[in-house]
Amino acid sequence: MVKNTFAYILANQMVKSDSNHYVYDGYNRRIKSIDSKGVSYSLYSKAGKLHYRETPKGGINYIYLGGKLVAKEGT
């Protein structure tokens, strides 16, 4: 049987799950993830929408129209 371990901080954010690690910004958004695939970063707008994500495979732009996600560009 596999046992998973999780670690949370006082803001109820998961900062560790087995070998994965997570970092959050002051608005409780996950901005950095470290897992078996590598390190990923996320960039959010002031309103909290995900605009860009950098992964080990490349970057992804998130494109919105009228407040709704309409396209993703990148790898």
Secondary structure as UniProt FT lines:
FT   STRAND          6..8
FT   TURN            10..11
FT   STRAND          14..17
FT   TURN            18..19
FT   STRAND          20..24
FT   TURN            26..27
FT   STRAND          30..35
FT   TURN            36..37
FT   STRAND          38..44
FT   TURN            46..47
FT   STRAND          50..55
FT   TURN            56..57
FT   STRAND          58..65
FT   TURN            66..67
FT   STRAND          68..74
//
